[in-house]
């Protein structure tokens, strides 16, 4: 089965995340923390042979006595052509271009996770 990278509707909550209804009827929900951890930019993925600088916002803290850090949230979301969105994060990061194909591929629903296993 081919996954549709064509969104029909995108709903953005800057503090909670993004919900996408896809053209093939599938629905995806992405929390801000998960989206930030799955940033596809070269810095975060190590695309140029550098060490990936992945974040761990969606992972629980190992130390229960962590210093306070503000929750990750989106400052703005803007379209990039007809194929992607760019997110400006409150941690200062804004170089990731989240293609609709990438967003569909990282869908974290139970059915999609099972299909990747």
N, C-alpha and C positions, 0 to 999 in steps of 0.2 A: 504494500500500500504506500502510495506517495503522499507525503505530508504537504499540505497547502501552505505556502508562505505568504498567502494573500489575506491580510486582515480585513474584516468587514466593519468592525467597530473596535476602537481603542478607548478605554476609560483610564484616566490618570488621577491618582491621589498622591500628591507630593509627599505625604507622610506615610502612606501605606504601601503603595506600589502601583502596578499596572495590570489591568484585565484586558484580554484580547479575545474577541469572537472571530474565529477564522472562517474563511469562505466555505470550507468543507464541513462546517457545523461544530468543529471542536472549539472548546473554550479553555483558555489558559489564564492562570493568575500567577503573578510574580511579585514577591515582597521586595521592598527597597533593598534590604540586606542581601537577598539572593541575587538580584540584578547587579548590585555593586560587586559582589564576589565573582560574578560571571562576566565581568567586563571583557570585551573582545579586543581591546586596544593592544598595541605592540608592547607597551610597558608592562601591562598586567599579564600578558601571555608569554612574554619573552620571545616574541616573533623575530627579533633581529639578533638572535644568539645570546641575548642577555639573560640574566636570571629573572624568571617571572616574579612580579611583585603583586601576587594575589592577595586580596584582603580576606578576612575571616569574619565579617560582620554577621553572617548567618550561622556561625558555629558558636556553641555555648562556651562561655569563659571557663577555663580550667581552674582558675583561681577565684573562689567566691568573694575575695576581698579586693577586687579590681578597683582601680581609681575610676571615678566617673568619667565617662566619655559620652558626648551627645549621640543620640541615635542617628543613624544615617538617614538622610532624606533627600529628595530631589528639589533643587531650587528652580529648575526649568526643564522642559522637554520640548524639543523642536524637531520637526520633520527634516529628513535629509532626502531630497528627491522624492521618489515614490517607492523607495525600497528600504528605508531605515528611519531610526530616530536617534538623536543625540541627547544625552542626559547630562545636565550640569549638577554635580553633587555638592552637598554642603561640606565635604571633606576636601574641597578644592579640585577634585578630579573632573575632567570634562572632555577627555580625548576619545572615549569609546563611542563608536558608531555601531549601534545595535541593529543589524539588518533584520528584516522580518524573518528571513531564513534562519538566522542565528537564534532569534527568540523562539521560533517554533521548535528548533532542535533542542533547546534547553528547557522546554516545558517540563515542569516538575510534578505534574499530576501523576497519580498512581498508574494509569494506563501507559503513559509515555515512559515513565521510569521502568516499568516492566518490559516495554518494547526495546529499551536500550540494554537490558541485562542479557 
